[in-house]
Amino acid sequence: MEKNYQELLEEAKKASKNSYSPYSTFPVGACVLYENGNKYLGCNVENASYGLAICAERNAISSAISNGEKSKIKAVAIYSPKQKRCMPCGACRQWMSEFALDKNETKIILEDENDKILVLSLEEIFPYRFTLEE
């Protein structure tokens, strides 16, 4: 599975190059893998009105939904050339939770300080979430 995680991280790296981040100068890319094997890319897109920015993860998830994706998220790779272990913000964690396969099975793939793959579960990074199920 590590090879698949590396491929997802490479896709996130490519997506980060499309970032529009003139205000923060902090480009981020994401690749979201769904349980049916479909992948969607996203990058952060900022705006002079800061609250109107969208993170890479939510951009990728929105793309999936806009394209009719109905399956659940299996993994999300997140990358920024500016920071290792580029963790998702709270809003992105909630979005991932909304569409996750399972909070223990949905994986978050990051690059660590040694350029190695770090895999965490959604449960590990977001143990308490808003949900209608619990």
C-alpha positions as a Markdown table, in Angstrom:
| # | Residue | x | y | z |
|---|---|---|---|---|
| 1 | Met | 0.0 | 0.0 | 0.0 |
| 2 | Glu | 3.0 | 2.3 | 0.6 |
| 3 | Lys | 3.5 | 2.6 | -3.2 |
| 4 | Asn | -0.1 | 3.7 | -3.6 |
| 5 | Tyr | 0.4 | 6.3 | -0.9 |
| 6 | Gln | 3.6 | 7.6 | -2.6 |
| 7 | Glu | 1.6 | 8.0 | -5.9 |
| 8 | Leu | -1.1 | 9.9 | -4.1 |
| 9 | Leu | 1.5 | 12.2 | -2.5 |
| 10 | Glu | 3.2 | 12.8 | -5.9 |
| 11 | Glu | -0.2 | 13.8 | -7.3 |
| 12 | Ala | -0.7 | 16.2 | -4.3 |
| 13 | Lys | 2.8 | 17.7 | -5.1 |
| 14 | Lys | 1.8 | 18.3 | -8.7 |
| 15 | Ala | -1.5 | 19.9 | -7.6 |
| 16 | Ser | 0.4 | 22.3 | -5.2 |
| 17 | Lys | 2.0 | 23.8 | -8.3 |
| 18 | Asn | -1.4 | 25.1 | -9.4 |
| 19 | Ser | -2.0 | 26.9 | -6.1 |
| 20 | Tyr | -3.2 | 30.5 | -6.2 |
| 21 | Ser | -1.7 | 31.8 | -2.9 |
| 22 | Pro | -0.4 | 35.3 | -3.3 |
| 23 | Tyr | -1.4 | 36.4 | 0.2 |
| 24 | Ser | -0.1 | 33.6 | 2.3 |
| 25 | Thr | 2.5 | 32.4 | -0.1 |
| 26 | Phe | 1.8 | 28.9 | 1.2 |
| 27 | Pro | 0.9 | 26.6 | -1.6 |
| 28 | Val | -0.9 | 23.4 | -0.8 |
| 29 | Gly | -2.0 | 20.5 | -3.0 |
| 30 | Ala | -4.3 | 17.5 | -2.2 |
| 31 | Cys | -5.2 | 14.3 | -3.9 |
| 32 | Val | -8.3 | 12.5 | -2.6 |
| 33 | Leu | -8.7 | 8.8 | -3.3 |
| 34 | Tyr | -12.2 | 7.3 | -3.2 |
| 35 | Glu | -13.1 | 3.7 | -2.4 |
| 36 | Asn | -14.0 | 3.1 | -6.0 |
| 37 | Gly | -10.4 | 4.1 | -7.1 |
| 38 | Asn | -11.3 | 7.5 | -8.4 |
| 39 | Lys | -8.9 | 10.3 | -7.6 |
| 40 | Tyr | -9.5 | 14.1 | -7.5 |
| 41 | Leu | -7.0 | 16.9 | -7.1 |
| 42 | Gly | -7.3 | 20.2 | -5.5 |
| 43 | Cys | -5.1 | 23.2 | -4.6 |
| 44 | Asn | -5.7 | 26.1 | -2.3 |
| 45 | Val | -7.2 | 29.2 | -3.9 |
| 46 | Glu | -7.0 | 32.5 | -2.0 |
| 47 | Asn | -8.8 | 35.7 | -2.3 |
| 48 | Ala | -8.2 | 39.3 | -1.1 |
| 49 | Ser | -11.1 | 38.7 | 1.2 |
| 50 | Tyr | -9.3 | 36.0 | 3.2 |
| 51 | Gly | -12.5 | 34.2 | 4.4 |
| 52 | Leu | -13.3 | 33.4 | 0.8 |
| 53 | Ala | -10.2 | 31.2 | 0.3 |
| 54 | Ile | -10.6 | 27.5 | -0.1 |
| 55 | Cys | -8.2 | 24.9 | 1.0 |
| 56 | Ala | -6.8 | 22.2 | -1.3 |
| 57 | Glu | -8.6 | 19.4 | 0.5 |
| 58 | Arg | -12.0 | 21.0 | 0.2 |
| 59 | Asn | -11.3 | 22.0 | -3.3 |
| 60 | Ala | -10.6 | 18.3 | -4.3 |
| 61 | Ile | -13.6 | 17.1 | -2.4 |
| 62 | Ser | -15.8 | 19.7 | -4.1 |
| 63 | Ser | -14.5 | 18.6 | -7.4 |
| 64 | Ala | -15.4 | 15.0 | -6.6 |
| 65 | Ile | -18.9 | 15.9 | -5.7 |
| 66 | Ser | -19.3 | 18.2 | -8.7 |
| 67 | Asn | -18.3 | 15.3 | -10.9 |
| 68 | Gly | -21.0 | 13.0 | -9.3 |
| 69 | Glu | -18.8 | 11.0 | -6.9 |
| 70 | Lys | -21.0 | 9.0 | -4.6 |
| 71 | Ser | -18.4 | 6.6 | -3.0 |
| 72 | Lys | -16.6 | 7.4 | 0.2 |
| 73 | Ile | -13.1 | 8.9 | 0.8 |
| 74 | Lys | -10.4 | 6.2 | 1.4 |
| 75 | Ala | -7.4 | 8.5 | 1.6 |
| 76 | Val | -6.3 | 12.1 | 1.3 |
| 77 | Ala | -2.7 | 13.1 | 0.5 |
| 78 | Ile | -1.7 | 16.6 | 1.4 |
| 79 | Tyr | 1.5 | 18.4 | 0.5 |
| 80 | Ser | 3.0 | 21.9 | 0.8 |
| 81 | Pro | 6.6 | 22.7 | -0.4 |
| 82 | Lys | 6.7 | 25.2 | 2.5 |
| 83 | Gln | 6.0 | 22.8 | 5.4 |
| 84 | Lys | 6.5 | 19.1 | 6.2 |
| 85 | Arg | 3.6 | 17.4 | 7.9 |
| 86 | Cys | 1.2 | 19.8 | 6.3 |
| 87 | Met | -1.8 | 19.0 | 8.4 |
| 88 | Pro | -5.4 | 19.8 | 7.3 |
| 89 | Cys | -7.2 | 22.7 | 9.1 |
| 90 | Gly | -10.3 | 22.1 | 11.2 |
| 91 | Ala | -12.7 | 22.9 | 8.4 |
| 92 | Cys | -11.0 | 20.4 | 6.1 |
| 93 | Arg | -11.0 | 17.7 | 8.8 |
| 94 | Gln | -14.8 | 18.2 | 9.2 |
| 95 | Trp | -15.3 | 18.0 | 5.4 |
| 96 | Met | -13.2 | 14.8 | 5.2 |
| 97 | Ser | -15.2 | 13.4 | 8.1 |
| 98 | Glu | -18.5 | 14.1 | 6.3 |
| 99 | Phe | -17.5 | 12.0 | 3.3 |
| 100 | Ala | -15.1 | 9.5 | 4.9 |
| 101 | Leu | -15.2 | 5.7 | 4.4 |
| 102 | Asp | -14.6 | 5.3 | 8.1 |
| 103 | Lys | -12.9 | 7.5 | 10.6 |
| 104 | Asn | -10.4 | 4.7 | 11.4 |
| 105 | Glu | -10.0 | 3.4 | 7.9 |
| 106 | Thr | -9.7 | 6.7 | 6.0 |
| 107 | Lys | -6.1 | 7.6 | 5.8 |
| 108 | Ile | -4.3 | 11.0 | 5.8 |
| 109 | Ile | -1.0 | 10.8 | 3.9 |
| 110 | Leu | 1.7 | 13.4 | 4.6 |
| 111 | Glu | 5.4 | 13.8 | 4.0 |
| 112 | Asp | 7.5 | 13.9 | 7.2 |
| 113 | Glu | 10.7 | 15.8 | 8.0 |
| 114 | Asn | 12.8 | 13.1 | 6.4 |
| 115 | Asp | 10.8 | 13.0 | 3.1 |
| 116 | Lys | 9.2 | 9.7 | 4.2 |
| 117 | Ile | 5.5 | 9.0 | 4.1 |
| 118 | Leu | 3.5 | 9.5 | 7.3 |
| 119 | Val | 0.1 | 7.8 | 7.4 |
| 120 | Leu | -2.4 | 8.7 | 10.0 |
| 121 | Ser | -6.1 | 7.8 | 10.3 |
| 122 | Leu | -8.8 | 10.4 | 10.3 |
| 123 | Glu | -9.6 | 9.3 | 13.8 |
| 124 | Glu | -6.1 | 10.1 | 15.0 |
| 125 | Ile | -6.2 | 13.7 | 13.7 |
| 126 | Phe | -9.9 | 14.4 | 14.4 |
| 127 | Pro | -11.2 | 12.2 | 17.2 |
| 128 | Tyr | -14.2 | 14.4 | 18.0 |
| 129 | Arg | -16.2 | 15.5 | 15.1 |
| 130 | Phe | -19.7 | 16.8 | 14.3 |
| 131 | Thr | -21.8 | 14.0 | 13.0 |
| 132 | Leu | -25.4 | 13.0 | 12.8 |
| 133 | Glu | -24.5 | 9.3 | 13.2 |
| 134 | Glu | -23.0 | 9.5 | 16.8 |
